[in-house]
Amino acid sequence: MESNRQNRSLVKATLISLIVAAIVLVLFILPAEYNIDPTGVGQSLGLTVFNEVSEDTSVVTNGKGNSEEDAVVITVPAGRGVEYKLAMEQFKKVTYEWVTDGSDLYVDLHGEPKGDTTGYFESYTIATVHEMNGSFTAPYTGSHGWYWKNKSDQDVKITLSFSGDYVIEGLK
């Protein structure tokens, strides 16, 4: 009798776990990992942003880095943010220029040390503008680049040109 009660409890717990796993799969994992969003919850929570952005990005020139000039056109979806990165060795320099198709964007030019797992990053420039140019020297080996946030209700295109000593990591 006690064994039947335990078996029913085990079956009940298993079924509840499967239902919760299916809900998590449909609401969060499919939108974030595969851009499949049958309920629209993933887009509402911003889980589909990286999948959408990668389809709208095109490299204009060589893409190899190493003291050559590269350019890329990036679309920042309305209400979303994107990040474009370059891998750089310590004390290497990049010169850059970017311009939007007219709208201002929040931008954070920053770097993250290679191998760091704490989430640390260092901002070099923070602004809300429609264009920017300049240069930076990597204070440490790691991933360096731009985070743009589009606070408007329309997509914004960025044309980013850069040259220096780096390896392109692309959209993150």
N, C-alpha and C positions, 0 to 999 in steps of 0.2 A: 504494500500500500504506500509506504513512504517512498519506495523506489519510483513508483508511477508519478508521485507528486514532484519528485526531483527531475524526472525526465520531462514532465510538462513545463516546469520552470525553465529548464535548459532550452527546450524548443522555443518557448516564448521569448527568452532572452536573445536567442539566435535570430529569430524573426525580427525583433525590434532592432537589433544591430544591423541586419541587412537593409531594413527600411531606412535607417539613419544614414548608412553608407550610400545608398542610392540617392537620397536627397542631397547629400554633400557632393556626390559625383555630378549630378545634374546642375546644381546651383553654383558650385564653385570650381571644381576641377576641370570640367569640360570647357567652360568659358575661359579660364586662365591659361590652360595648357594647349587647347586645340581650337580656340575661337569658335566653339560650338555653344550657342547660348539660346536654347529653346524657350526659356522662360523670360529672358530679358534682364534677369537679376544680375548676371555677370556684367553687363554693360552699365547698369545702374550703379554697381559697386566699383566700376573702373577696372574690372579684372581682364577685359579684352583689349586694353590699350596697347600692349606690346605686339600683339598679333596684328591689330589693325595698322599700326604704324609701319611695320616691316614691309607691308605690301605697297605703301605709298612712298617708299624711299628709293632714290636712284642715285648711283654714283655717276658723276659727270666725267671725271678724268681717271687717271691710272689706278688709284687706290692702293698703291704699294708703299707710299711714304718714303722715308730715307732721303730727305732734303729735296724732294720734288714737290710740285704743287698739286694738291688734290682739291676736289670740290664735290659737294654732295647737295642734293635737294631733299629736304626733309619736310614732311607734312606733320604738323602738330594738330591733332584733332581737337575740336571745340571742347573746352572744359577738361582737357587732359594735359599730361606732361610727357616728355620724351627726353632721353639722355643719349648723347653721342660721345664716344670715348676714343682716346688714343693711348696706346701703351708707350710709355717713355722711360728712358733710363734717367737716373739722377743727373741734374745740371744740363740736360738737353733742352733745346729751345724750339718753340713753335710760334710762328707768326700767323695770325688769322684775321678773317673778316667775314661777318655774316650780316645778312639783311633779310627782312621779312617782305612779304608782298603788301605791306602797308600797316599792319596792326602791331601794336606793342605786345611784347611778351615778357614775362618774368624770366630772368636768366640767372643761373648760378654756375659760374665757371669754377670748377673745383678739381681736387685730386684725392685719390685713395691709395695708400701705400700697398705695394705688392705683398700678398700673403696675409694681410691683416684680416682678421675675422671678427673684429669687434664692432665694425660698422663705422669706424672713424673716417672722416673726410675733412679736408681743409678747403674752405672757400677762398678764391682769389678775387673774385668780383661778383657782386650781387646787384642787380638793377632791373628796372622795367623799362625797356626801350624797344625800338623797331630795328636798330642796327648797332653794330659794335665792331671795332677793330682794335688790334693791339698784338701783344706778344706775352708769353710767359715762359719762364724757365722752371722745369720740374724740380721742386725742392727735394724730391726723393723718387726712387724707382717705383712705378706703379701705373695706375690707370688715371688719366687726366682728361677732362672734357667739359661739356656743357650740359646743363639740365634746363630745358625750357618748359614753362607752364603757360598754357593758353587759357586765359580766364574768360575769353569771349564765347559767343555762341556760334562762331563760324571757324572752320578749319583755317590754319595759317601755314603758308609755305615759307620755308627758310632756305636761302642759298648760302651755304657755308663753304668758304675757301680757306685752305690752310697749307702751310709749308713748314718744313723743318726736319727734325730728326725724331721719327716716331714709327710705330706700326699701327695701322688702323684696326681698332676693335669694332667700330660701328655702333649701331644702336644697342642699348642695354635695356 
